[in-house]
Amino acid sequence: MGGESLKELLEYMARALVLHPDSVQVDMEENPDEVRLRLAVDPADTGKVIGKQGRIAQAMRTVMKAAAVHDGRRVSVDIQD
């Protein structure tokens, strides 16, 4: 799964969680070993993508890591405040 596919997967998951899906934005930095994704959402939706005690954010990171394993790459997901 390439970097663009990982970006699309993160966008899809985030849009399903938030009240303002048009505000979801994912920026990507890619190198041969790692894909770094930065998720930005409407300030009112930040709590929805983080979840109680960070559980939703951690679940999204777990899904992204599982998807990236196919390429033998690491992926990191940062949520913008």
Phi, psi and omega in degrees: 000117183284175182301318180296321178294321177295319178299315180296321179297315179296318177300315181300312181296316182294318180297329179289338185267332193262163177275339181240074184297335179289343180273353181290129180220132179237124175256145185230136169241132187229137169222174186301332184259339189214147171243126181246121182245138176240120182259127176237133178229171175303140181306329179290341183259357183304316180297328180292323181276343176271315179078172179294128181055026176075017185293320180291317178299318180294321178296319178295320178296321179296316178298318181294321178294320178296321179291326183281340183300331180301325180271354184070028180245160173264153176227140174233142181238121176248137178254122181285141175273000000 
